[in-house]
Structures are given as structure tokens and as C-alpha cells.
Amino acid sequence: MTVIQFVGLGTMGAPMVGRLVDAGHRVYVYDVDAEASRQVADQSGAVHTADPRTSSDADVLILMLPNSDIVSTALGDSADPASLVRSRRAGTIVVDMGSSRPDTTKRNAETLAALGLELVDAPVSGGPVKAAAGELTIMVGTSDETMYDRVLPVLQSMGSAVQRTGPVGSAHALKALNNLLSVIGLVGGLEVLSVGTKFGLEPQLMLDVINRSTGRNHATEVKIGPQVLTHNWNVGFPLALTLKDVHTALALAASEGIDIPVSSAAVAIAQEALDALGTTAPDQSQIGEYLEKRNGVRFDGR
């Protein structure tokens, strides 16, 4: 059994906590939304904490937060005795499982190392359904073999595929690149369906053939049928967070001097969709809704 403090109980964090408790770990939970924290604790068997600094006995501190800025804010100033990071005892492993920027992850690792703490980046892929089933793909960035061995059983409680990617920051880089490729596949699939629909092909027929052919990808196989053709618009991942991740990938490409025109074009479409939809929190699949309006087509056959 590992004692874990888990901070961040959103769409992904809540089911991940359930998997940790089911695996026999003792889990303290915290979220800025105290009611959400209590609900997750009641439903999972975890322990609600009103202040994450009180769980100083935790061996592992897991952060499942939206971005690097929020991670840095949650950890607090390393010079402040009242900060979360200063409440951790030496040897604690801090696991950033959100989609943070690789450069910020590296800086946070240096700051924590000075306090005797180890930062491991371990972002996930798979969405809330796979999180609930314990079938996430988890990428792990650390060069420390001992730390990896210590944190591996915890990660295996939440994921069916745990892959070490290299030194700290490498996992966050790979996660951003994976999400960029995912957006390319989604936008590409929707554009192809737009052309075919305008021509007179039936969207579901096209999708069925594509998914038995060489053009298939994760979006055509998993997302477009149940969420776009039905107008459910509920992949379960906000478009705004999607764009945050892919902009991280674009920045990484720029820092390495790599020109990526196809990627940039796909991200531009996704950004146009977010700007045009006008809803408070559009789903990633609603890129399809935007393309319907832009191109004068309907994917639901009406």
C-alpha cells in the first residue's frame, strides 16, 4: 500500500482516484471545489482533506491539474514555509499527471530537487471512460530508476499501458505531440466527411468504409460515429483544453526549429471552431459542428 495525496478531481481525476483506492492504496483527496472533493471521497472510499498540506505522511503527491501555471500555483513558493511543496517530507515523489509544458516541468523538477523531492511527469491518454476502467496509457518522464520503480505500482493501478519516455519533461512533450496528432486526425476526418457529404455520399456509409480502409484513425473509429454523426457532441474533453495541449506541441516544434504546416493548419481550424461556437465549454467533437456550419453540410443525415 502507498499513501497518496491526490490534488485535482475533475473529469479525469475522480475516476483515477477510484482505481487507486480499489488497488488498496490509501488516498487523500483535495480539490479547490470542496464539495467535489467530499463527493469523490464518499463515492470512492478516499479521505477528503480540506487542506492538502495536512497529508504530510503521503509517499506520493499526484497533481491532476489543467496546466503548468496551475501546477506551479498549487505547489507554491519553495521559499514559503506555508506552501504545499514545503509541507512534503524529503523523498516524496511528486507526479504531475496533467498536460503541462515540458520546459516548466523541467524547471519545477529543479526546484523540487533542491528540497529533496523528485518530480515525475506522467500524463495520461484515454479519456474518462478508460480512466474509470483503469485502462489509461500513461507516459512517464524520469531518469531515476529507483523513483520509477517506486511510482510504477501506483501508475499501474490507473493504467494498462505504462511507458517510460526518458528524462523528466519527456512525457509531457510526448503527450502534447500525441494530442496534436489526434487533432490532425479529427480535423482531417471531418473535412473528408464534409466533402463526401456535399457530394451526396451518406456520412455513416463513408465512415464504415473508411474504418475498413487505410484512411481510418482514432477519430474515425471512436469519436466521429457516436459523437458527431449523432450530434451528441460529447467526447468528454473540452475543446479549450485540447487547444491548450496542441499549442504546447506547436511551441515545442518552434523551439526545435521544425516547420509543421499541416499541424498548424489543423490547429487553426480547431481554434476557429472554439472562437465561433460561442458556448461556454464546447466539446472537442464540436469542431464537427463548426465545419457543418462553415461548409453547409449536416453529418446526421438531416
N, C-alpha and C positions, 0 to 999 in steps of 0.2 A: 504493500500500500504506500502511495505517495501522498503527502499533504500538499494541496494545491490551492492557491488563491486565483480565482478566475475573474477578470475585470472586463466587462463589455458583454451584455446579454441581449444582443439584437437578433436578427433573423438567423444568423449562423451560431452565435454564442450559446443561445438557450439549448438547442439540441445537442451541441457538443458537450455541455455540462452533463446532460443526461447520460451520455456514453461514458464519461469519466466516472460518474457515480456507479453506474452499472458494472464497471470494471473493478470496483472495490476501492477506489481512491476516495480519500476524504477531501471534499471540495468546499471551500468558502467562496461565495459569490458576491459580486458587487456590481452595481450599475448606477449611473447618475439618476436614473429613474428608480427610486427606492421601491416603488410598488412592483415594478417589473422584476426586481431582484427577489422580493418576497415570493412572488408567484413562481419564479423558476425554482426557488428553494423548496417551496411546498410541493411542486409537481415532481421534482427530481430526487429529493432527499438530500440536497446540498444544504449548506448552512449560510443563511443570509448574514451579511456584515454591513452595518451602516457606515463603516469606515474601513477601507481595505488595509490601512496601516496596522489595524489591530491583529491581523493574522500573521504575526511576525514569525510563527513557527513553520510557515509554509516552506517546503523544499523548492517548489516551483511557482513562479508568478506568471500566469498566462494573460496576455493582453490581446483581446479580440476587438480592436477599435478601428474606426473608419479610415484614418490616415496618419501620416507621420507627425503632423502638428499636434493631434490629439494624444498620440502616444507620448510625445515629449512633455505635453502639459500634464498628463496623468503621472508620469514618472516624477516630475517636479525638478526643482533645482538641486543638484547634488551637493551644493553648499548649504542647503537649508535643512537643519536637523528635523524639521517637521514634515519633510517631503516623503512621498511613498518610497522612493528609491533608498532614502536613508533609513527607512524602517526595516529594510531587508537585512538579514544577517549574512555575513561573508559566506560564499559558497552557494548562495541561492542562484538558481537558473531562471533568468527572465526570458520568456518565449513570446516574441512578437508574431502573432498568427494572422494579423491583418495584412492589408496590402500597402505597405509603407514604401517610401522612396529608398532605394539602395544606399545612396550617399548619406542620408540621415541615419539609416540603420548602422552604418559603419561608425558614424560619429557617436551615436548612443552607445555602441559597444565599447568604444574607447573610454567614455565617461564611466560606464558601469565597471569596467575592468579596474579602474583606479580605486573603486570601492570594494574590490574583491568579489564582484559579481560577474556572471557570464551571460552575455546576450546571445540567444539563438533566434534566427529568423526562420519561421515555419509557416508560411502562408498556405492556404488550402484552395483546392479546386473541387467543385462537385455540387455546390448549392445546398439549400436547406434539407431537401429530401435525402440526399446522401449523407448529410451531417447526422440526421436522425437515425439512419441505418448504420452509422459507423463505417461508411464506405468512401470517405473523402480521400483524395490524393493530397498528400502533404509533402511539400518540398522543405528541405532542412539545410540551413546555412550555418556551418560551424567547422572550424579546423581542429577543434579539441576532441579527440577520440573519447576521452573519459566522459566529457559532458554529453556527447552524442549517445553513448551507452546509457547514461543516467536518464536522459529525457526520452529515449526511444520507447520504452514501455508505455509512457504517458501518451505519446503520439499514436502509438498503435491501438490505443483504446478508442481513438476517434477516426482513424483512417485505415483503409485496407491496403493502401499503397503508400509507403513512406520512403522517400528517395532523398538521399543526401546529395547536395548540389555543388558543394565546395565551401569556401570560407564564408564568414558572416557577410550578409548582403547579397550573396549569390542567389539565394532562394527568392528574395523579393524581386530581384532582376528577372528571374525566370518566370515568376508569377505574372509580372507585368507583360512580358513578351507573350506568354500563353494567352492572356486576355486580349492582347492586340490581335493575335491570330484568330481568336474566337469572333471578334468584331468583324474582321475581314470576311470570315465565312458567313456570318449572319447577313451583313450588308450585301455581299455577293449573291447569296441565295435569294434574298428578297428582290434584288434587281433582276435576276434571271426570271423569277416568277412574274415580275411586273411586265417584262417584255412578252412572255408567253401568254399571259392573261389578256394583254391588249391585242395580241394576235388572234386570240379566240380559243386558246388551249384552256382546259379545265385545271385549276390550280392543284387540286388533290391528285389528279392523274399525273401531272407533271412531277409532283413531289414523289409519288410512288415510283415512277420510272427513274428519277434522279437517284433515289435511295437504293436502287438496284444497279446503278451505273457509276461511272468514275467521278462524277461531279459531287457526289454526296460528301457531307461533312457533319460535324456535331449539330450545327444549327438545323440542317435539313432533316436530320434523323430524330432529333429530340425536341427542338424548340418550335419550329415553324408550324408543323402539323397541329399539335394540341393547343398552341397559344396564339398563332397568327391567323391560320385558316378558320379558326373558330371565333376569332375576335375575343378570346378570353383575356389576352394581354397580361399574362401573369407567369412569366418565367420565374419570378420571385427575387429578381435582382434589379435594383433601381438603375435607370439609365445614367443618372448623375454619378453614381459610384463607378459604373462602367467607364465613363469618360475620365474620371479621376485616375483609374488604373492605366488606361491606354495612353493618357498624356504622360504618365511616368515612363512608359515604354518609348514614346517619341523623344522625350528628353534624354533617355539613355542612348538612343540611336544618335542623337545630335552630339552628345558628349564623346561618342566613339567615332564621329565623322562619317557615319553611314547614311547614305541617301535612301529614303524609303517612300517613294511616291505613291505606290499602291496603298500602303498602310495609311499614309497621310490623307489620301482621298477617302478611305473608308471612315476614318475618324471624323473627317469634315462632315460627312453625311450624318453620322451619329450626333455630332454637335448641332447641326441644323435641325435635326429631329427634336432634340431637347429644347432648343430655343423656340421652335414652332408649336410644340404641343400645348403649352400653356397650362398643364396640370401641375399639381403641387409636387407629385413624385412619380413621374411616368416610369413604367416598367421598361426594361431593356427591349422587350419584344415590340414595344410601340414604335420602334423605328419602322416597322411594317405599316403601322397606321399613318405615319408621316409620308411614307412612299406611296401609299394608296392615294392620299390627297394630292400629292405632288404630281403623280402620273395619271390620275383619273381612272384608277382601277379599283376593284374590290377582290380580296382574296377569299372571301367567304361565299362566293358564288352568287351573291345577290345583285 
